[in-house]
Amino acid sequence: MKDYIEERAVEIAGYIIETKATVRQAAKKFGISKSTVHKDCVERLKVINPGMAVEVRKVLDVNKQERHIRGGLATRKKYLQVRN
């Protein structure tokens, strides 16, 4: 694996752990695709830094559990703005 990929994976993982960011937020911050963020954090990080991979997995699991709630809130906000 190339060095810049390893560095990127660790940097993205650190960002997600610090800010509790979603995959989508991390992708936007680093200017890469969601699938690249996911692959970096789930697959590549296991090889590079297993301890950090576990921490990122915890954050991603929480985000996945809350995803349907965030979607509902976004829809509610959208329709409240249309009404006003």
Buried (B, 14 or more C-beta within 10 A) or exposed (E): EEEEBBEBBBEBBBBBBEEEBBBEBBBEBBEBEBEBBBBBBBEBBBEBBEEBBEBBBEBBEEBEEEEEEEEEEEEEEEEEEEEE
